Amino acid sequence: MATPVIERCFSRHTKDYAALSATPDKFDAFVEAVGLMQRTEPNYTIADLAEIDVPVAIVQSEHDEFIKHEHADHLARHIPGAQLILLPGVSHFAPLQRPAQFNAALLDFLATIPV
């Protein structure tokens, strides 16, 4: 479902892809491939998730248009030690909408990882 936020971000992604990609005329194919990936991948089992043994931050935006809250919760519950970080007031495009908020959340998480 297209919303004004999705349309603005998609417009920016289209321009960025054209400017930065080695295949600037293949954006539609890229979008199709990403759509297929979102519908089918990854398909990890709970046992697969339980095997993850690195620090993991599950970052969920309050108004995420693509990732359901129950999916983020599922990951956080089944990845040992995973931290669920909720970002209020932003959509799936939090790094573009409020980069300072997004970056601060990730830096806080990274600061908890022993070196």
C-alpha positions in Angstrom: 0.0 0.0 0.0 1.6 3.3 -1.1 1.6 6.0 1.5 3.0 9.5 1.2 6.1 8.4 3.2 6.6 5.4 0.9 6.2 7.4 -2.2 8.7 10.1 -1.0 11.3 7.4 0.0 10.7 5.4 -3.1 11.3 8.5 -5.2 14.5 9.1 -3.4 15.6 5.5 -3.7 14.9 5.7 -7.5 17.2 8.7 -7.8 19.9 7.3 -5.6 19.9 4.0 -7.5 20.2 5.8 -10.8 23.1 7.9 -9.5 25.0 5.2 -7.6 24.3 1.8 -9.2 26.5 0.1 -11.7 23.3 -0.8 -13.5 21.2 2.4 -13.2 18.7 1.2 -15.8 17.8 -2.0 -13.8 15.9 -0.4 -10.9 12.7 -2.1 -11.8 14.4 -5.5 -11.8 16.0 -4.7 -8.5 12.6 -3.7 -7.0 11.1 -7.0 -8.3 14.0 -9.0 -6.7 13.6 -7.2 -3.4 9.9 -7.8 -3.4 10.4 -11.5 -4.0 13.0 -11.6 -1.2 10.6 -9.9 1.2 7.8 -12.4 0.4 10.0 -15.5 0.7 13.2 -14.9 2.6 14.6 -15.5 5.1 12.8 -18.6 6.2 14.6 -19.3 9.5 13.2 -21.8 11.9 13.2 -21.2 15.7 16.0 -23.7 15.9 18.0 -21.6 13.3 17.4 -18.4 15.3 18.5 -20.2 18.6 21.9 -20.9 16.9 22.7 -17.2 16.5 25.5 -16.3 19.0 26.4 -12.8 18.2 25.0 -9.6 19.6 21.8 -8.7 17.7 19.6 -5.6 17.7 16.1 -5.9 16.3 15.2 -2.3 15.4 11.5 -1.8 14.9 9.9 1.4 13.9 6.5 2.5 15.4 4.9 3.0 12.0 6.8 0.4 10.0 5.0 -0.2 6.7 6.8 -3.5 5.9 7.9 -5.3 9.1 5.1 -6.4 11.4 5.6 -5.8 15.1 4.9 -9.5 15.7 7.8 -10.4 13.4 10.2 -8.2 15.3 9.0 -9.6 18.6 9.4 -13.2 17.2 13.0 -12.5 16.3 13.7 -10.9 19.7 12.2 -13.8 21.6 14.0 -16.5 19.7 17.5 -15.0 19.1 19.5 -15.5 22.4 20.2 -12.2 24.0 18.7 -10.1 21.2 17.7 -6.6 22.1 14.5 -5.2 20.7 14.8 -1.5 20.1 11.6 0.4 19.4 11.8 3.7 17.5 8.8 6.0 18.2 7.3 8.3 15.6 9.1 6.9 12.5 8.4 4.5 9.7 10.5 1.8 8.0 12.6 4.6 6.7 13.8 5.8 10.1 17.5 6.1 9.0 16.3 8.7 6.4 13.5 10.3 8.4 15.4 10.8 11.7 19.0 9.7 11.3 20.1 11.1 14.7 17.4 9.1 16.5 18.3 5.9 14.5 22.1 6.4 14.9 21.8 7.1 18.6 19.8 3.9 19.1 22.4 1.8 17.2 25.4 3.5 19.0 23.7 2.8 22.4 23.4 -0.8 21.4 26.9 -1.1 20.1 28.2 0.5 23.3 26.9 -2.6 25.2 29.0 -5.0 23.2 32.2 -6.0 25.0 35.3 -5.4 22.8 
